[in-house]
Amino acid sequence: MRRYLAVFLVLAFAFTAVADNATQSEWGGGPVEQDAVSSWSDTFYGSENINFYYFGELYLAFDPNLSSDINNIGSINGAYFADVGDIDGDGNNDVVVSSSNTQTFVWFRSNGNGTFDSTARAIGSIQYAAFDIVDLDEDGDGDIIIGFDTAAGNDRVSWFQNDGAGNFTEIIIDNNFTQADSGVAVDFDHDGDLDLFFGAYQSSPLRWYENDGSENFTIHTLVASGHSGAENIGIDTGDFNADGYVDVAFSCRNNGEIVWWEYDENYTDPTAAFIEHVIGTGYGQAYSCTTIDMDWDGDPDLVTSSRSANRIDWWENDGTGSFTEHSITSGYSGCRQATPLDVDYDGDIDVLSATEGSSTLDWWENTGSFSFTQRSFATGYSGAHGITTGMVMDTKGYQAVTTANTGDTVDYWDIISDFRPLGTLDSAILDSGYSETLWGNFTWAESEPSDTTVNIYIRGGNSVAEVEAASWDGPHAVGFNAGSVLTSNPQYFQYQIEFTSSNPDHSPTIQWVNANYQDHSAVTDVVMNSESVEEGILVSWEAIGDAAGFDLLRAPASGSDNELAWKQVNSSRLPGNRLTVYLDDSATAGESYAYKIRAIDTDGVISWHGPIIATALPSAGEQLSLAQSHPNPASEYTTIGFELAENSNARLQVFDLSGRLVSTLVNEELSAGRHSVVLDTSALPSGVYLYRLEAGGESRTERLTIAR
């Protein structure tokens, strides 16, 4: 059941118009060492068993699947390396495979949900294809860039242009490049098209190919350095020195080096456009090299493998391109490819690997402190060679796609299984900027499938150290007034999310959280106003100073001099916000009412303010009506009123202009008469939206603008 806790389907609602507001709807920046922050942004302090990066909202992490549940894609003599991409544009990820034994370079068409045509489709007659899938001509389909290292002396660099249906035409870029091997496609010079970088795996030439925008390439041979180029899949890219330009890193099989080549945007001679930096030496037959931010510090690190040194390592970048080696394993015989991935989606990067030495497929579990434990998910996988990842099943998780070089097969493995039963995430500590802060409503949007729960905890303090030492208050299962908990008005605030699940197939989710707060001071006066709108009477008041809370009272205008006629409208105390708006849609159409405010200050002193007189608009009659939302444009909240001519099932939904459903506000049986809904717009992007009411076989549509 999906519950949007910041949208209350009630007959009256109070909201803050000028209070400060903090929202978090992204966590993909990961856990970051930091002091207090003025906004949550997309980072947090820490998490355990929470998937925060991959799906755009928070989920529980997965348990790994260690069963040898092989799914065969196809058979290739000497299956070498594989890559995953949508070749024919049908929305399914296909698999491209090369061979070490024959002149075979093919792709297997996916039929969806992990099923493949068993017959391979030819791309070209190539052995040891060192390739990458990339949309080089930017026409929406997957082309292939490739280096040829042939025994026949026809070495070259080419790209295979895809016609959109998986039929390829070779276009030679450079027909005079001995032992050409892996390449990458990057817009190095920031001119809007993809350039190329290739190396020769046993010799020193390195070349980059400058694209004129129409896939005509100018060849630039870099100044010889005496260092070899990349080996097969051992090349990747990243901005290693944070200068805004993409660089290249690779493993050199021939001389056992790990290097990166810095793109120098200020070059005058294109043969000197890249500057070499040696990261490490002595890594015999260095094989794979992959860029990934292992430590969540915002800069690209590297994961490398070495076949003869039996190593997998990760290299920590300090942000300037200076790297420190950290060993993952130094006893992994015959390691071919190592692929970093958060296998279990728990927020730290693990590593998948293949070793021909023991014919095993493994994943190295990161405990969260960069201590890695080997876990095999396949043994007896003859000549385990290539291992990459991609979504080849209709699931949210990645699968491992592998090649068995002597077993002659291409396969995939579902490497995750059930959701974990418990996970937590601690937010960054929010600094309100006020030495005394009145904390208001704390709300969130969640989804709770069956057998799952979401609980929220909060704490505060007058320093970061005080917050960290404080106990968590909770659990809270629905939105609440944080000020009722943080009564000492602390400057700093932190929340914790706790997910639980007793059903391994289900996980709760969080889409966003929101905290309202404002500066704290004493109440001296309250200025009231009212407005008659189609859905009732809108009463607003502004506190001069501050209050712990308010009550709104109403009496018939003709009997307001009788104290017994006054009745409290709100069912629970309204938060002590400076400017508050309250919609009273229980008012009878055409009747006049008096309203007054009871303000309770932080010392418990009660003061009375008002009254003001307002008359509810006459009834719109026996018809379906949908009022214009107010305020419109909206920034934080807006109220949508409507009237039903008869008892009926009503559905009120919000859509963006592309027709995508944004939210369902009402979908239930309602009685005839006026109703209203408050929509929290604080987490929605600015723009124009449509909201549509359907009831009794009729519909009404209005526009809503969100602007900040």
N, C-alpha and C positions, 0 to 999 in steps of 0.2 A: 504494500500500500504506500503510495507516494503522498507525503505530507509536506506542504509548503508552509512552514511555521510562521513566516512573516506575513502571510495573507490570512486575515481572520474573517471568517464568514459570520459576522455578527451584525446586529442592528445598529450598533454605534461603535465609534472607535476614536481614540485620541492619538495624535501624532505630533512630532516635533518639527517645526518649520525652520528653526535657526540653530538648533543644536549641532555640534560637530558629529561627524559620522565616519566610522572606519569599517570598511568592507574587505573581506578576503575571499576571492573566488578562484585564485590560482595558487598552486603550491609547487609548480614545476621547477622553481629555482632551487629546491632542495633544502636540506639542513645547512645552516650557515652560522659560523661563530660570529656573534655580534652582540653589541650592547643594545639598549632599548632603541626602538624605531619609532618614527613619527607616523608611519603607515606600514601595514603588514606586507604590501607588495606581493611577491610570489614565493617568499622564503619562510622558514620557521626554525625553531631551535632543534627539534629532534623528533624522531618517530620510531616506532617498533611495529613491524608487521603491517605497515600501511603502504598501499600503492598510491603514491602521490603524483607520479610523473606521466603516466602513459595515457590515461583516459580522459583527462581534462577535469576530473572530479576525484574525490577521495574514495578509495575502495580498500577492502582488506587485501593483504598480500596472499599469494598462492603457496601451497606446498609443492615441492618438486615432484615430478613423476619420474621415478627411477626404474620403472618396469621396462623390460626389453620389448616394447610394443612397436615393432618395425612396420612401416607403411611403405611399400615399394612404389616408386614413381616409374622406373624403367630400368632397362639393362643396357650398359655401354661397356664394350671391351676396354679395359684400362681406364675406368671412370676417374677423372682427374680432379677438376674443380667445378663447382656449381655456383650459380647466382640466381636470385629470385626477382621477377619483375613481370608486369603485365605487358606481354608482347603483342597480343592481338586486340587489345583495347576493349575486352569484354568485362572488365571489372574483377577478373580473377587473376591471381598471381601465378604465372607460369614459371618453369625452371629451365635455365640454360646450362648445358653441360659440355665440358671438353674431355678429350681422351689423351692419355700418354702413349697408347699403344698403336693407334691407327689415325689416319687422317679424318678424324670424326669431330665435328662441332655441330651440335644439334640443340633443339629445344623441345620440351614436352609440354603440350597444351593442357592446361587445367580445365576441368569441367565444373569446377566449384566444389567447395566443402571437402577438399582433400582427395578428390578423384582426378585421375589424369588419363589422357589417351596413352595407350601402351606403345604406340608407334611414334618413334622420334621423328621430328621434322628437321630437315637439313638446313644449316645456315651457310656452311662452307666446308671445303676440304682442307682441314687444318689439324696439325698435331701439336700438343702442348699449348693450346690456345690460352694466352694471357689476356683476359678481356674484362670489360666493365660495361654494364647496361646503363645507357644515358641517352636522354632525348637531345641529341646533338643539334638537330635542325629545328628543335622547339616546335614540332608540329603535333605534339600530344601522344606520340607512341615511343616505345623503347627501341632506340638504335643501339649499336654495339661498337665500341672502340676496341682496337686489338693490335697487339704487336706480334709479328711472325718471326719465329726463330726456327728456320727450316734447315734440314740437312742438304737440301738441293741448291742452296745458295741464293734463294729468292726471298731473303729477309726483307721485311717492309713494315710500315705502319699504315693501317687502313681503318676505315670505318664502314660498317655495314648499315646501309640505309633501309629502314623498315617502311614498307608501304602501308602500314597500319593494320595489316592482316597477318603479319608474321612472315612475309616474303621479303628476302633481303637481297640487296645489290651491293657488291663490294665497290668502294671508292678508295683508290690508293692515294694516300697523303704523301708518303715518303717511301720510294722504292729502292733506297740505298742506305739502309740502316742495319748493319750487321748485329745479329743476336738481339734484335728488338724484343722487349718484353713488356711488362705491365705499364699501363698509363692511366692518367686521370684527366678529367675534363673540368676546368674551372675558368671563370672569368677573371683571370689574373689582373688584367689591365683596366678593369672597370669600364669597359666600353659597351657592355650589354650583350656580348656573345661569348660562347664557350671556347676557350683556348685549350690546348692539350700539352701534357708533359709526359715524356717517355724516356726510358733508360734501356741500356743493354746489360744483360745480367752477368756477363763474364768480362766485359771490357768497360772502358771508362766513358765513352760518349754519353752525354745527356742532351736531350733536345726539347725545346718547347716550340709549339706551333701556334703562331698568332693568327687568329680567325679574323677575316675582314667583314664578318657579319653574314656572308653567304656561303660559309663552309669552304672558302678558299683559304688555304693556310700558307703562311710564310714560315719557312724552316729556319730556326735559330739554334745552332749548335753551341752549347755552353762551353766556356773555357775549360779545357781538360784539367781535371783535378787528380787523376790517378786513382779515383775511386769508382767502383762498379755501380751499375744501376740496380733497380729493384728486381726481386725474384718473384715472378708470377703475381700472386695476390698480395705481395708485400709492400704495397704503396697506399698512402692515404694523404689527406690534406687537412689543414687547420691553420688558423691565425695564431701561430705559436708565440709571437712576440707582441701581440696586441697592438699592431700598428694599423689595423683596418684592412690589410691585404692578406690574401690566402697564400700560405706557404705549402711545401710538399715535404713529407717524411717517408722514409722507406728503409727496409732491411736489405742488406747486400749479401746474398748467398755466397758470392765468390770470395769475398775477403772478410766476412764475418763482422761487418760494421752496421751500426744503427746511425743514420744521419738525418738531418733535415736541411732543406735548401730554402733560404729566405728570399722571398720575392722583394726586390728593391724597386719601389715605384719611381725612384729618382734616377734610374739608369739612363745613360746616354748611348751606350752600346748594347743592343739586345742580346749579344752573346755573354754579357755580364749582368743580365737581369736577375740572376739568382746567385746567392752567396751561400756556400756550403758551411755547415756546422756539424762536426762529428760528435755524436752523443755518447757512443760506446763502441769499443772494439773487443775482439776475441770471442765473438759469438758465432762459432763455426756454422756455416750453412744457415745463417739467419734467414728466416722464412717469412712469416707473416708480420704485418705492422698495421695496427688499427688505431685511429684517433678516437678518444672518448674522454670525458671529464670524470675520471675515477673518483676524485675527492670532493666533487661538488663545490669547487672554489671558483668556477667561472672561466677557467682556461683549459685548453685541450691537452690532455696527457696522452701517452701511448701505451699500447699493449703489444708485445713482440714475442715471437717464438723462435727457437733455434733447434734445428734438426740434429746436428751432431753434438752440440753442447748440452742437449737434453733439457732445455730451459724454457720456461715461460716467465716473463718479467713485465712489470709495469713501470713506466718512467714518469715521475712526477715533475710537472712543469711549474716553475715558480712564477709564471706569467710573463717572463721576458725571453723565454726560449732556452733557459738553462734547466737541465733535466737531472733528476736524482733517481737512481735505479732502486727498485724494490722487487725482491724475488717472490714469485708465486709458487714456483717449484723449480728445483735444480736437478731432479732425478726422473725426468719424463722421457724415456728413451724413444728416439725417432720421432719427435714431435713435428707434425706438419703445420696445420693451421690452428690458430687460437683466436677465438671470436668473443669479445667482451659483450655482455648483455646482463641486465638485471633479470636473471632467469626466473626468480621467484617473486619479482615485483615488490620487494620489501624495502626498496630505497637505497640499496648499495649494489655496486656493480660486481657481478660474478664473471666467470670466464668459461666458455665452452671450448673443448679442444678435441683433436683427433691425433692419435699416435699410431704409426704403422709398426712401431717396435713391439707393441703388445696387442695390436689390433683392437683397441678400445676407443670408445667415445665417452668423454667425461665432462662433468662440469665441476668447477672449483668454486665452492660456496664461500662467499665473503661474509664473515661474521659481523661485519659492520666496523671493524677496527683493522681491516686489511690483513687479517689472518685467514688463510684459505684452506679449506678442507676438500680433498678429492672425493667425488662421488661419481661412480661409473653408471651410465645408463645403457651401455651396450658393451658386451665382450664378444670375442670371436668374430669381430667385424673385420673381415680379411683385408689387410692393407688399408686401414682407416687413413683417409687422406684429407679430403676437404670437409669443412664444416662451416656453414653460414646459417643465417636466420631469416625468417620471413613469415608472413601470414598466408599459409596455403590451405587453412581450414577456416570455416566461418565461425571463428571464436575471437575473443578479445586478445588472447595470448599469442605469442610468437611460437613457431615450430622451428626445430633444428633440421636443416636440409644437409645431407651428408653424401659423400662418395666413398665407395670401397674399391680401391685401385686394383687389387687382385681378385676381389669378389665380384667385380664388374657390375656393380649396381649403384643406382641413385635412389635414396630413400629419404623419408622424413619421419620425425619423432615428435610426439606431443610431449613437451618437456615440463609442463605444469599440470597439476591435478586439481585438488580441492582448494577452496578458500580456507584460510586459517581461522581458528575460532575466536581470536582476540587480537586487537590492534589498538594502538594509541598514537596520537600526534599532539605535541606541545607547540603552541604558537610562539612566535617572537613576542617579546614583552613590549607592549604599546605604551609610548609616552604621550600622555594627553597634552602636555605643555602647560597644564594648570597645577599649581601647588596644592589647590583643593579642587577636586573634580567630582561633579555630581554625575555618576554613571547611570544611564537610562536603560532602555530596552536592549536586551541581547537576544538576537533572533538568528535563525538559520533555515536553510532549505535542505531537506533530507529525503531519502527514499529508504523505506524499511520493508523489504520483502519478508515473507513469512519466516519465522524463527530467527529474526535478527533484531538487534536494538541499536540505537544511537543514544549515547549519554554525553552530556556536556558538563565540564567542571570549570570553575573560574577561581582566580585568586588575584590579589592586588597588594600593593605596598608603596612606600614612599621612596624606594630606591630599588635598583635591580636586585641587590642582595636580599632586601626584604621580601621581594616577590618570590625569589628562588627558595627562601626559607619558609615561606607561608604554606599552610595546608590548603589543599584543594577543597572548594565548596561544591557539593553535588552529591549524587548525580541529578541533573536537570534533564527532563525528557521533552519539555516544550519550552518555547520562548518565555522569558521572564525579565523582570526589572532587576538589573545587576546592582542598582543602588540599594535595593533591599538587603543585599548581601554585603556590599562594600560600604558600610555605613560610616566609615571613618574618612570617606572621600579621598582615597589615595590617588596619587598622580599616575601610577603605573598599573597596567592591567595585562593579564595573560589568560588564555583559554586552553583547555585540553579537550580533545575529542576522543571518545572511547567507542569502538565498534565491537560488537559481539555477534556471533552466529553459531547456532546449533545445527544448522543445515549446511553441509559442505558445498552445496551447489549455489548457495545464496550469500550475497554480501550486501550490507547496507551501504549507502553512499551519502556524501555531503557535497552539495553544489556551491554553497557560499555561506559565510557567517557575517553578521553585522552587529556592530556596537554603536550605540548613541551615547554621547556624553557632552558635558558643558562645564563652564567655569562655575564655581560655587560661590554664592554671596547671599546676603540676607534679603528677605522680601519686605518691600515697603509699600507697594501698591499693586493692583491688578486692573488693567484697562480691558473692558469687555466690548465685544461687537457681535452682531448677528447678521445672517443673510438667509433669506428664504430661497430654497432651491427645489427642483422638481422632486427630489427624493426626501425632503424634510427640511429641518432648520439647522443651519450650520452656525454653531456658537464658537467664537474664538476669543481668546484672551491672552494678554501679554503681561507677564509678571515683571514688575520693576524690582529687581533683586532676584531672589531665588526662594524656592519652597521645596519642602520634602514631598509634597503631593497636593492634589486638588480633588474636590468633589463638586459636581455640577448638580444643582437643584432646580426644579421646575414646579410652577403652579399655574393654574388657569389665570389669565390676565385679570379677569373680573373678580377673582377671589384671592389675589396675591397678598392682601392685607391680613389674611387669616393664616397664622403660622402653621396651623395643622394641615393647610392645603399644600404645603411644600413637600415634594418627594424627591429623593435622590435619583438621578437618571443613571449614573454609572454604577455598575454592579461591584466594581472593585476600585480602589483608589487609583487615580490617574497620576502618572509620573510628574515630578516637579520640574517640568520643562519651562523655559522662559516664555516661548510662544507656543500655544497649544490650540488645535482645532478639533472640535468634537461634532460629529454629525448625529443629530437626534432625529431619526426617521420613524420614531414611534409617535411623533406628533400627528394628530388627526388633521386631515386636509381642511383648510379654511378656518381652523381654530387659532385663537391668539393665546400666547403664553408669556409668562414672566420667567426669567432665568437669573440666578445669582450663583456666585462662586464662594465656596468655603476653602480657604488656603491654610495649609498647615506648614509652618516654617520648621527649620531644622531643630529648633528647641522645643517643638511640640505646641507652639503658640498658635491659636486659631484666629483668623481674621475673616470678615465677610465683605464681599464686594458685589456691586450691582444694586438693584436689578436692572435688566434691560427687557424690552418687550419685542416680540416677533410674532408674525402670523404665518402659519403654514399655507402654502399655495393651494388653491382649489384642486380637486382631483382631476386628473387628465381624462377621466371617463372610463367606460368599459372597453379598453383596448390595450394591446401590448405596446409598451413604450420603453425606450432606452434613452437615458439622459446623456448629455455631454459630460465627460469626466471632468472633475475639478480637483485641484487646479489643472489647467491645461494651457501651456505646457507644464509638465511635471518634472520634478527632479528626484525627490525621495519617495513620496507616496502620492497616490491619486485615488479619488473615490468615484466609483461607478454606480449610479442609481438606475433602477428599472422598476416597472410596474406591470404586474400580471393581471389580466382581466378575470381570470378564474384559476382555481387550483389546477396545477399542471406540473409536469416535469420541465424544469428550466435548465438550460445549458448556456453558460457564458464563458467564452474563450477569447484569448488574445493571440493575434497573429502578427508576424512581421510582413513587410510588403512583398516578400517572395512567396508568401503563403505558408511559411513554416509556423507550426503551432508553437507558441511561446509558453502559454500557461492555460490551464483549465481552472477557472475561478469558481464556477458553480456547475454542478451536474447532479441535481437531486429534485425531489418533489417539494414544491413550495406552495404556500397558500396564496390566494388572490390578494393583491394589494402591493404596497411599496416594499422594496428591498434595496439593499446597497451592499457593496463589497469594496474593501480597501485593498488596493494592489500596491505592493512594495516595488517601486521602480528603481531603487538605488543600485541594483546589480545589473540592470538592463542597459545596453548601449544606447546612446543618444540616437534619435531618429523618429520616424513616423511609424505607428502601429495601427492596426485595426482591431476593434473588439466587436464581437458578434453575439447577439442574444437569440436563442431559439426556444420557443415555447408554444404549445397549442397549435402546432402546424404553421406558425408564422416565424419570421426572423426580422431582426433589426441590426444595423451595422453603423458604427460611428468610428471616427478617427481620434487617436491619442498621440500627442507629441511629447517626447522625452528630450529635455534639453538641460545642459549643465554649463 
